[in-house]
């Protein structure tokens, strides 16, 4: 057997392994959101996450992948492994958006948006960043470096979420007429913790697999460095938020600490293979600070985001992409200006296109559940199955 064949097999196996790790993020998002929302909405959240994975993946198979990359193909691994790895990413964009509109968004309109996002909107963003690049040779051509999607995935999902919240509004009773904020506590902290750590583990495939090859000593070292730097940023994000919580509030709020870790992971996603072993400490810590600042900031604007996705994914997606321009610019291929151009172009397209699509869907089939449905909980009306039928629902 030739060296090329052995490398082909190793890379195929690694891509499938990385894809499997990324799929662990499906229960990660599901458990995280199920732990945050009230018990009366848990079945709806789990149903949404299940359908997002199924629908987004199938749409990407049938059309989205071809729009993003052209024909199925790869010189370094099985073309089917290359597809599966990219397929694992697509649902995450909608997961980010769906979590932020939990407890008041209806399932079927969200699934219609999933079809359009997975088939057209996300593949177009991938096309101009990682894929076939129909903008090549034009003034809009991007030179942004974004290894695993700080902007392409996380900010895109964040912009879609912002558009959705602007259309759908806040949860009933979340903000008072006097300008106050009603705290709606998480219903299941152990479940949320499990979800956060499943996401954390999935990130090793998310970023490590994006290196593209592990079949040489150099690439194996690069994959290991990428995963180590990914983990480091998550660690520092969690630690800095714990410190801030203790200093400012005298309470170690686990929900914020976990989101701090996720914010650090998002922030390092754009370029973990480019950094030394110390830079991710700062990138992740600053990402954790952004989570704390962002949660308060969005609440002041009365933008209701139950899971903190805007702070974790949108703000840190932007920060992570900028960080590459600051800490890894080399004057030619990677520049701060190129990173900013990518952030702006992708942000404008993601927000405007998502807003238009969601606005049209909302006119045809209202995105928001009715007031009575929201009070009773979406489990009963949307699913007919309550996650905790023996418990009295909290209204």
C-alpha positions in Angstrom: 0.0 0.0 0.0 1.4 3.4 -1.0 2.1 6.3 1.4 -0.6 8.3 -0.4 -3.2 5.6 0.3 -2.3 5.4 3.9 -2.5 9.2 4.3 -5.9 9.1 2.5 -7.2 6.4 4.9 -5.9 8.2 8.0 -7.4 11.6 7.0 -10.7 9.9 6.2 -10.8 8.2 9.5 -9.9 11.5 11.3 -12.6 13.5 9.4 -15.2 11.0 10.4 -14.0 11.0 14.0 -14.1 14.8 14.1 -17.5 14.8 12.5 -18.7 12.5 15.3 -17.4 14.8 18.0 -19.2 17.7 16.3 -22.4 15.8 16.3 -22.1 15.6 20.1 -22.8 19.3 20.0 -26.4 18.4 18.9 -27.2 17.0 22.4 -25.0 19.7 23.8 -27.2 22.5 22.5 -30.3 20.4 23.4 -29.3 19.8 27.0 -28.0 23.3 27.5 -31.2 24.9 26.3 -33.4 22.3 28.1 -31.6 23.2 31.3 -32.1 26.9 30.8 -35.8 27.1 29.8 -38.7 26.5 32.2 -40.0 22.9 32.5 -43.1 23.7 30.5 -41.0 24.3 27.4 -38.4 21.5 27.5 -40.1 19.1 25.1 -40.4 21.9 22.5 -36.7 22.8 22.9 -35.7 19.2 22.4 -38.0 18.7 19.4 -36.5 21.8 17.8 -33.0 20.7 18.3 -33.8 17.2 16.9 -35.5 18.5 13.8 -32.8 21.1 13.1 -30.2 18.4 12.9 -32.3 16.2 10.7 -33.7 18.9 8.3 -30.5 21.0 8.1 -28.3 18.0 7.3 -30.6 16.7 4.6 -31.0 20.1 3.0 -27.2 20.5 3.0 -26.9 17.0 1.4 -29.4 17.7 -1.4 -28.4 21.3 -2.3 -26.4 23.3 0.3 -23.1 21.5 -0.1 -23.1 21.9 -3.9 -23.9 25.6 -3.6 -21.0 26.1 -1.1 -18.3 23.9 -2.6 -19.4 22.8 -6.0 -19.0 19.1 -6.7 -18.4 16.5 -4.0 -14.7 15.8 -4.0 -11.4 15.7 -2.1 -7.9 14.7 -3.0 -6.8 14.0 0.6 -9.7 11.9 2.0 -12.9 10.2 0.9 -15.3 12.8 -0.6 -18.0 11.3 1.6 -16.0 12.0 4.7 -15.3 15.5 3.5 -19.1 16.0 3.1 -20.0 14.5 6.5 -17.5 16.9 8.2 -19.0 19.9 6.6 -22.5 18.6 7.1 -21.9 18.5 10.8 -21.4 22.3 10.9 -24.6 23.4 9.2 -27.1 22.8 11.9 -25.1 24.8 14.5 -26.0 28.1 12.8 -29.7 27.5 13.4 -29.1 26.0 16.9 -27.5 29.3 17.9 -30.6 31.2 16.6 -33.2 28.8 18.0 -31.9 28.8 21.5 -32.1 32.6 21.7 -35.8 32.6 20.8 -36.7 29.8 23.2 -40.0 29.8 25.1 -42.0 31.8 22.6 -41.1 30.6 19.1 -43.2 28.0 17.3 -41.6 25.0 15.9 -42.8 24.8 12.3 -41.9 28.4 11.3 -38.4 27.7 12.7 -38.1 24.6 10.6 -39.0 26.6 7.5 -36.2 29.0 8.3 -33.9 26.0 8.9 -34.6 24.8 5.3 -33.7 28.2 3.8 -30.7 28.7 6.1 -29.2 25.3 5.4 -30.0 25.3 1.7 -29.2 28.9 0.7 -28.1 31.4 3.3 -25.3 29.5 5.1 -24.0 27.8 1.9 -23.6 31.3 0.3 -21.6 32.5 3.2 -19.5 29.3 3.1 -19.0 29.8 -0.7 -17.4 33.2 -0.3 -15.2 32.2 2.7 -14.2 28.5 2.6 -15.8 27.3 -0.7 -16.0 27.9 -4.4 -15.9 31.7 -3.9 -18.1 33.3 -6.6 -16.7 36.7 -5.4 -13.2 35.8 -6.5 -11.6 38.6 -8.5 -14.1 41.2 -7.5 -13.7 44.1 -5.0 -15.8 42.1 -2.5 -13.4 39.1 -2.5 -12.6 38.2 1.1 -9.2 37.3 2.5 -10.5 36.7 6.0 -8.9 33.8 8.0 -11.6 31.9 9.9 -10.4 28.3 10.5 -13.6 26.8 12.0 -16.2 29.6 11.9 -16.0 32.3 14.5 -17.7 34.5 11.8 -18.9 31.9 9.3 -20.8 29.9 11.8 -21.1 31.7 15.2 -21.6 35.3 14.1 -23.9 34.2 11.3 -26.1 32.4 13.8 -25.9 35.4 16.1 -26.9 37.8 13.4 -29.9 35.5 12.5 -30.8 35.5 16.2 -30.8 39.2 16.4 -33.0 39.5 13.4 -35.4 36.9 14.9 -35.6 38.7 18.3 -36.3 42.0 16.6 -39.3 40.3 14.9 -40.5 38.1 17.6 -39.9 40.2 20.7 -39.2 39.3 24.3 -40.8 36.6 26.4 -44.0 37.5 28.2 -43.3 39.2 31.5 -39.5 39.3 31.0 -39.4 43.1 31.1 -41.7 45.3 33.2 -43.4 48.4 32.0 -41.4 50.4 34.5 -38.1 49.3 32.8 -37.3 46.5 35.2 -35.9 43.1 34.3 -37.6 39.9 35.7 -35.1 37.1 36.3 -36.3 33.8 34.9 -34.0 31.2 36.5 -32.8 28.1 34.7 -34.9 25.0 35.4 -32.2 22.4 35.5 -28.6 23.3 36.3 -27.2 19.8 36.0 -28.7 19.4 32.5 -27.3 22.8 31.5 -23.8 21.8 32.8 -23.9 18.5 30.9 -24.9 20.4 27.7 -22.1 22.9 28.1 -19.5 20.2 28.5 -20.8 18.3 25.5 -20.4 21.4 23.5 -16.9 21.9 24.9 -15.9 18.3 23.9 -17.5 18.8 20.4 -15.3 21.8 19.9 -12.2 19.6 19.7 -13.6 18.1 16.5 -15.0 21.4 15.4 -11.6 23.1 15.5 -9.2 20.2 15.3 -11.0 18.7 12.3 -10.9 22.0 10.5 -7.1 21.7 10.1 -8.0 19.3 7.3 -5.3 16.6 7.7 -3.6 14.6 10.4 -1.6 12.2 8.2 1.9 13.7 8.7 4.0 14.6 11.7 3.6 18.3 11.0 -0.1 18.1 10.6 -0.5 15.9 13.7 1.4 18.5 15.7 -0.8 21.2 14.3 -4.0 19.3 15.1 -2.8 18.8 18.7 -1.8 22.5 19.1 -5.2 23.5 17.7 -7.1 21.4 20.2 -4.9 22.4 23.1 -5.4 26.1 22.3 -9.1 25.6 21.9 -9.3 24.0 25.4 -7.1 26.8 26.9 -9.4 29.5 25.7 -12.4 27.7 27.2 -10.6 27.4 30.5 -9.6 31.0 30.7 -13.1 32.1 29.7 -14.6 30.2 32.6 -12.1 31.3 35.1 -12.3 35.1 34.3 -16.1 35.0 34.5 -15.9 33.2 37.9 -13.6 35.9 39.1 -15.8 38.7 37.9 -18.9 37.1 39.4 -17.3 36.8 42.8 -15.9 40.3 42.8 -19.0 42.1 41.5 -21.8 40.0 42.8 -20.3 37.9 45.5 -21.9 34.8 43.9 -20.3 32.2 41.7 -23.1 32.0 39.1 -22.5 28.6 37.2 -24.7 29.6 34.3 -22.5 32.6 33.6 -19.3 30.6 34.2 -20.3 28.0 31.6 -21.2 30.7 29.1 -17.8 32.3 29.8 -16.2 29.0 28.8 -18.3 28.9 25.6 -17.5 32.5 24.8 -13.8 31.7 25.1 -14.2 28.7 22.8 -16.1 30.8 20.2 -13.4 33.5 20.3 -10.5 31.1 19.7 -12.3 29.3 16.8 -11.1 31.6 14.1 -7.4 30.8 14.5 -6.3 28.3 17.1 -3.7 26.8 14.8 -2.0 30.2 14.4 -1.3 31.0 18.1 1.4 30.1 20.6 0.2 28.3 23.8 -0.2 31.6 25.7 -2.2 33.8 23.4 -5.5 31.8 23.8 -5.4 32.6 27.5 -5.9 36.2 26.7 -8.3 35.6 23.8 -10.5 33.3 26.0 -10.4 35.6 29.0 -11.4 38.6 26.9 -14.2 36.5 25.4 -15.4 35.7 28.9 -15.5 39.4 29.8 -17.5 40.1 26.6 -20.1 37.5 27.8 -20.6 39.3 31.1 -20.8 42.7 29.4 -23.0 41.5 26.6 -25.6 39.8 28.8 -26.1 43.1 30.7 -26.0 45.2 27.6 -28.6 43.2 25.7 -30.9 43.2 28.7 -30.7 47.0 28.9 -31.8 47.1 25.3 -34.7 44.7 26.2 -33.4 42.1 23.8 -34.5 38.9 25.4 -32.0 36.0 24.8 -32.6 33.2 27.3 -29.4 31.3 26.6 -27.0 34.3 26.2 -26.3 33.3 22.5 -25.8 36.9 21.4 -23.1 37.4 23.9 -21.5 34.0 23.5 -21.7 33.6 19.7 -22.2 37.0 18.1 -19.9 39.2 20.2 -17.2 36.5 20.5 -17.5 35.5 16.9 -16.6 39.1 16.0 -13.9 39.3 18.7 -12.3 36.0 17.6 -12.1 37.0 14.0 -10.5 40.4 15.0 -8.1 38.6 17.3 -6.6 36.7 14.3 -5.9 40.1 12.7 -4.2 41.4 15.9 -2.2 38.3 17.0 -1.6 36.4 13.8 -1.4 39.0 11.0 1.5 38.3 8.6 1.2 41.3 6.3 0.2 39.3 3.2 -2.5 36.7 3.7 -3.9 37.7 7.1 -4.4 41.4 7.9 -6.6 43.2 10.4 -8.3 45.0 7.5 -9.1 41.7 5.8 -10.6 40.3 9.0 -12.8 43.4 9.5 -13.9 43.3 5.9 -15.0 39.7 6.3 -16.9 40.5 9.5 -18.8 43.4 7.9 -19.7 41.6 4.7 -20.8 38.4 6.3 -22.6 40.3 9.1 -24.6 42.5 6.6 -25.6 39.5 4.5 -26.4 37.3 7.4 -28.5 39.9 9.2 -30.4 41.4 6.2 -31.1 38.0 4.5 -32.2 36.4 7.8 -34.4 39.4 8.7 -36.1 39.3 5.2 -36.7 35.5 5.3 -38.0 35.6 8.9 -40.2 38.6 8.2 -41.8 36.8 5.2 -42.2 33.6 7.2 -43.8 35.5 10.1 -46.3 37.1 7.7 -47.3 33.7 6.3 -47.1 31.7 9.6 -46.5 33.7 12.8 -43.2 32.8 14.4 -44.5 33.6 17.9 -46.8 31.4 20.0 -50.0 33.0 21.2 -50.2 34.6 24.7 -52.2 31.7 26.1 -49.8 29.1 24.5 -46.8 30.9 25.9 -48.3 31.0 29.4 -49.3 27.3 29.4 -46.0 26.3 27.8 -45.1 25.2 24.3 -44.9 21.5 25.3 -48.6 21.1 25.4 -49.6 23.0 22.3 -46.6 22.3 20.1 -45.7 18.7 21.1 -48.5 17.2 23.1 -45.8 15.7 25.4 -44.6 17.4 28.6 -41.1 16.7 29.6 -42.0 16.6 33.3 -45.7 15.7 33.4 -45.6 14.9 37.1 -44.4 18.4 38.0 -46.8 21.3 38.3 -45.9 23.8 35.5 -44.5 27.1 36.6 -46.5 29.9 35.0 
